[in-house]
Amino acid sequence: MYVPILNSKEKARELVDVVREQTDAPIGVCINTVSIILSTLLRDLPDIYGLRVIKSALEKDDIIDVDNCHDARVLEQIIVSITSYIEDKGQLDWSIRSDEAVMVKSLQHFSGFMKKADVGVLMKRFRRDDYIFIEQLVSLYQMELNKSVRIELLSTFYSLSLLDRSVITMLLCGQLPVLLVLQNNFSLPLTELDILSLQLLSVLFSSGEKFPTSHYDALNLEFLTKIVSIVKDCTDAFQFILSFNSHFESNENTVIQTLHKNPPVTFGQLLTMQLNRCRADNKDLRAVKLLMDIFCVSDDLISVLFYDNDLKVLYGILCQDLIDTNQSQKMAMILEIMKNMEVIRRCGFTQEVCTSVKTFLLTRETQVELRHSAESILQQVTEQQRNLPLSL
């Protein structure tokens, strides 16, 4: 009697796909579920070789057949549905309310689907036509007047941005950031569209990537002044300022220019709290980057944004972070901030900074540039102490 040869990879894929289709659980949960079931069966049926090789196949990186799986089929259906709506809009075949309600549901389904589906399936489909579908969504946002559809489009763009860096690059270098700036007022009280737009802008600019210089026509000093003026009342506005500052060089920074022009009273406190929240996150360097830009440009701006007691709290965080972090870029920025010894002396935190820098030098095998920066800080402390009697 002929017994078919077991293809363990295909069987593992089939089991995962069945669970995904029947339960709509996130793809990672589906893989774990199949693995748990097989492990349980193997405890009772340890001699069944087929179960063991199927379970082993689950641990491979290519467990998902990105071209032929449940997620690939559902994604294609979603794209066809949404594309049809976009084409109707483009032909001025304006939909009635029922069509707009269907579109809202389709976009909600798409956003929820992206959170559960395998990222590889999504990205392969988008790359296949060079992100044309995502560009069509941007075009729809530009022409769409219905508020509910626009809200769901913003949520969709946000979910897309979380998939892959290449999606952020594509959206950032297109017209979406300009549309978000020009089509919203950003005045208190903020609307839902304002808030979602700020959240999306924050994600898009958080990569620190360069974008077309034409964007500055909309993302200008006037716009930044408006956003800075609401940071006290809107966390998303503050997060956007952190993100937008990420791509600037210190000598061309319109964020710093904006803070000079209209410094918010609470901005220094907000920045210190953000720095403290991100201490354990070596990927989010936005707060320390903005601090470095402020401290390297103007002591006057520091005096306006930070009270002396706030500076003590700030330097306490930086001193501990310098010792704790393993991220060389973060070390470099903290040391750059600490080079402003006049501010450190003014708030009476010289000894603590000196101790932190010495500990850093003793406990770290660092790059030559970092050691030179740390040693230059200690040299400044020595010179200050040498000159102190003369100032008395």
C-alpha positions in Angstrom: 0.0 0.0 0.0 1.4 3.4 -1.0 2.0 5.8 1.8 2.5 9.5 0.8 5.7 11.1 1.9 5.0 13.7 4.6 6.0 17.3 3.7 6.5 18.7 7.2 6.8 22.3 6.1 3.6 22.2 4.0 1.7 20.5 6.8 2.9 23.0 9.3 1.9 25.8 7.0 -1.5 24.3 6.5 -2.1 23.9 10.2 -1.1 27.5 10.9 -3.3 28.8 8.0 -6.3 26.8 9.3 -6.0 28.3 12.7 -5.5 31.8 11.3 -8.6 31.5 9.0 -10.9 29.9 11.6 -10.0 32.1 14.6 -8.7 35.4 13.1 -6.1 35.4 15.9 -2.7 37.2 15.2 -0.3 35.1 13.2 2.1 34.8 16.0 -0.6 33.4 18.3 -1.6 30.9 15.5 1.9 29.6 15.3 2.2 29.2 19.0 -1.2 27.5 19.2 -0.2 24.9 16.7 3.1 24.4 18.5 1.4 23.9 21.8 -1.1 21.4 20.4 1.7 19.4 18.8 3.8 19.4 22.0 0.8 18.1 24.0 0.2 15.3 21.4 3.9 14.4 21.5 3.8 13.9 25.3 1.1 11.2 24.8 2.3 9.9 21.4 6.1 10.3 21.6 6.8 7.7 18.9 4.9 9.4 16.1 7.8 10.8 14.0 5.5 13.0 11.8 4.3 15.1 14.7 7.9 15.8 15.7 9.1 17.0 12.2 6.0 19.1 11.8 6.7 20.8 15.1 10.3 21.4 14.1 9.1 23.0 10.8 7.1 25.5 12.8 10.3 27.0 14.2 11.6 27.9 10.7 11.6 31.5 9.5 9.8 30.7 6.3 6.8 28.9 8.0 4.4 31.3 6.3 3.8 30.9 2.5 3.6 34.6 1.8 2.2 34.0 -1.7 -0.4 31.3 -1.0 -1.9 31.6 2.5 -5.1 32.9 4.1 -3.7 36.3 4.8 -2.5 36.7 1.2 -6.0 35.9 -0.1 -7.8 38.2 2.4 -5.3 41.1 1.6 -6.1 40.8 -2.1 -9.8 41.0 -1.4 -9.3 44.1 0.7 -7.2 45.8 -1.9 -9.7 45.1 -4.6 -12.6 46.5 -2.5 -10.8 49.7 -1.5 -9.3 50.3 -5.0 -12.8 50.1 -6.5 -14.0 52.8 -4.2 -10.9 55.0 -5.0 -11.5 54.6 -8.7 -15.1 55.7 -8.3 -14.0 58.8 -6.5 -11.4 59.6 -9.1 -14.0 59.4 -11.8 -16.2 61.8 -9.8 -18.7 59.0 -9.3 -19.5 60.4 -5.8 -20.7 57.7 -3.5 -23.8 57.9 -1.4 -23.7 57.6 2.4 -24.1 53.8 2.3 -21.0 53.6 0.1 -19.1 55.7 2.5 -20.2 53.5 5.4 -18.9 50.5 3.5 -15.6 52.3 2.9 -15.3 53.0 6.6 -15.8 49.4 7.5 -13.3 48.3 4.8 -10.6 50.6 6.2 -11.4 49.4 9.7 -11.1 45.8 8.6 -7.8 46.6 6.8 -6.3 48.3 9.9 -7.3 45.4 12.1 -6.1 42.9 9.6 -2.6 44.5 9.5 -2.2 44.1 13.2 -2.8 40.4 13.0 -1.4 39.3 9.6 2.1 38.3 8.9 4.2 41.4 8.0 6.0 39.4 5.3 2.7 38.8 3.5 1.8 42.5 3.6 5.1 43.9 2.6 5.6 41.5 -0.3 2.2 42.5 -1.7 2.9 46.2 -1.4 6.4 45.9 -2.9 5.1 43.9 -5.8 3.5 47.0 -7.4 6.0 49.5 -5.9 3.6 50.7 -3.2 1.0 51.9 -5.7 -1.9 50.8 -3.4 -0.6 53.0 -0.6 -0.2 55.9 -3.0 -3.8 55.4 -4.0 -4.8 55.7 -0.3 -2.9 59.0 -0.1 -4.8 60.2 -3.2 -8.0 59.2 -1.6 -7.2 61.2 1.5 -6.5 64.2 -0.6 -9.9 64.1 -2.4 -12.1 62.7 0.4 -14.4 65.1 2.1 -16.2 62.7 4.4 -14.9 63.1 8.0 -15.4 59.4 9.0 -13.5 58.1 5.9 -10.7 60.6 6.6 -10.4 59.5 10.2 -10.1 55.8 9.1 -7.6 56.7 6.5 -5.4 58.3 9.1 -5.7 55.2 11.3 -4.8 53.1 8.3 -1.7 55.2 7.5 -0.6 54.9 11.1 -0.9 51.1 11.0 1.0 51.0 7.7 3.8 53.0 9.2 4.3 50.5 11.9 4.9 47.6 9.4 8.3 48.6 7.9 10.7 51.4 7.6 10.3 51.5 3.9 6.6 52.4 4.3 7.6 55.4 6.4 10.1 56.5 3.8 7.5 56.2 1.0 4.9 58.2 2.9 7.4 60.8 4.3 8.8 61.6 0.9 5.3 61.9 -0.7 2.6 64.5 -0.3 1.0 63.1 2.9 2.9 65.2 5.4 2.1 68.4 3.6 -1.6 67.4 3.3 -1.7 66.7 7.0 -0.3 70.1 7.8 -2.4 72.1 5.3 -5.7 70.4 5.9 -5.8 70.7 9.6 -6.1 73.8 11.9 -4.3 72.5 15.0 -6.0 75.0 17.3 -7.4 74.2 20.7 -9.6 72.4 21.3 -8.1 69.9 18.9 -10.4 67.8 16.7 -10.0 64.0 16.3 -8.5 64.7 12.8 -6.0 67.1 14.4 -4.9 64.5 17.0 -4.7 61.6 14.5 -2.7 63.8 12.1 -0.2 64.8 14.9 0.2 61.2 15.8 0.9 60.2 12.2 3.3 63.1 11.7 5.2 62.1 14.8 5.6 58.5 13.5 6.6 59.7 10.0 9.3 62.1 11.2 10.6 59.9 14.0 12.9 58.0 11.6 15.1 61.1 11.3 15.2 60.6 7.5 15.7 63.5 5.1 12.6 64.5 3.2 12.0 66.8 0.1 12.9 70.4 0.9 9.6 71.5 -0.6 8.0 70.1 2.6 9.4 73.1 4.4 7.0 75.4 2.6 4.3 73.9 4.9 6.4 72.7 7.8 7.6 76.3 8.4 8.3 78.5 11.4 4.7 79.6 11.6 3.4 76.0 11.7 6.0 75.0 14.3 5.1 78.0 16.4 1.5 77.0 16.4 2.4 73.4 17.5 4.8 74.5 20.2 2.1 76.7 21.6 -0.1 73.7 22.4 2.5 71.3 23.8 1.3 71.9 27.3 -2.2 70.8 26.5 -1.4 68.1 23.9 1.0 65.3 24.4 0.8 64.4 20.7 2.0 67.9 19.8 5.1 67.5 22.0 5.8 64.1 20.6 5.7 65.6 17.1 8.2 68.3 18.0 10.6 65.6 19.3 10.2 63.6 16.1 10.5 66.6 13.7 13.7 67.7 15.5 15.3 64.3 14.8 16.4 65.0 11.3 17.9 68.5 11.9 21.5 69.4 12.1 22.1 71.8 15.0 23.1 74.7 12.7 19.9 74.7 10.7 17.3 73.8 13.3 13.9 75.6 12.9 12.7 73.8 16.1 15.3 75.7 18.1 14.4 78.9 16.3 10.8 78.3 17.2 11.7 77.7 20.9 13.8 80.9 20.9 10.8 82.9 19.4 8.1 81.5 21.7 9.5 79.4 24.5 6.7 77.5 26.4 7.1 77.7 30.2 6.6 74.0 30.7 8.7 72.8 27.8 11.8 72.0 29.9 9.8 70.0 32.4 8.1 68.0 29.6 11.5 67.3 28.0 13.0 66.1 31.4 10.0 63.8 32.0 10.3 62.4 28.4 14.0 61.8 29.0 13.3 59.9 32.2 10.6 57.8 30.5 13.0 56.8 27.7 15.9 55.8 29.9 15.5 52.1 29.2 14.8 52.7 25.6 18.0 52.9 23.6 16.1 53.3 20.3 14.1 56.4 21.2 16.8 59.1 21.3 14.5 62.0 20.3 14.5 63.7 23.8 18.3 63.5 24.3 18.8 64.7 20.7 16.6 67.8 21.3 18.4 68.4 24.7 21.7 68.3 22.9 20.6 70.8 20.3 19.3 73.2 23.0 22.4 72.9 25.1 24.8 73.4 22.2 23.1 76.5 20.8 22.3 79.0 23.6 22.7 79.4 27.3 19.9 82.0 27.1 17.5 79.4 25.8 18.5 77.0 28.6 17.8 79.7 31.2 14.3 80.3 29.8 13.3 76.6 29.4 14.9 75.2 32.7 14.9 76.4 36.3 18.0 75.5 38.3 16.1 72.8 40.2 14.9 71.4 36.9 18.5 71.3 35.7 19.5 69.3 38.8 16.9 66.7 38.0 17.9 66.7 34.4 21.6 66.2 35.1 20.8 63.5 37.6 19.0 61.5 34.9 21.8 62.1 32.4 24.5 61.1 34.9 22.8 57.8 35.6 22.0 57.2 31.9 25.6 57.7 30.9 26.6 54.8 33.1 23.6 52.6 32.3 23.3 52.9 28.5 25.0 50.6 26.0 24.2 52.8 23.0 27.2 54.7 21.8 25.1 57.4 20.0 23.3 58.1 23.3 26.6 58.3 25.2 28.0 60.8 22.6 24.9 63.0 22.9 25.0 63.0 26.7 28.6 63.8 26.8 28.0 66.7 24.3 25.3 68.1 26.7 27.7 67.8 29.6 30.4 69.8 27.9 28.4 72.9 28.7 30.1 73.2 32.1 28.9 76.8 32.8 25.3 75.6 33.1 26.4 72.6 35.3 28.4 75.0 37.6 25.5 77.4 37.8 23.1 74.8 39.1 25.7 73.3 41.5 25.9 69.9 39.9 29.6 69.8 39.0 30.7 67.1 41.4 27.9 64.7 40.4 28.7 65.1 36.7 32.4 64.7 37.4 31.8 61.4 39.3 29.5 60.1 36.5 32.1 60.8 33.8 34.9 59.2 35.8 32.8 56.1 36.4 32.0 56.0 32.7 35.7 56.1 31.8 36.6 53.4 34.4 33.9 51.0 33.4 33.6 51.3 29.7 35.6 50.1 26.7 34.5 52.9 24.4 35.4 54.5 21.1 38.3 56.9 21.1 36.0 59.9 20.3 33.9 59.1 23.4 36.9 58.9 25.7 38.2 62.2 24.3 34.8 63.9 25.0 34.7 62.5 28.5 38.3 63.6 29.2 37.6 67.1 27.9 34.8 67.4 30.4 37.0 66.4 33.3 39.6 68.9 32.0 37.0 71.7 32.1 36.2 70.7 35.7 39.9 70.9 36.6 40.3 74.3 35.0 37.2 75.6 36.8 38.5 74.4 40.2 41.9 75.9 39.4 40.4 79.3 38.6 37.8 79.3 41.4 40.1 81.1 44.0 40.7 83.9 41.5 37.0 84.5 41.1 36.6 84.9 44.8 
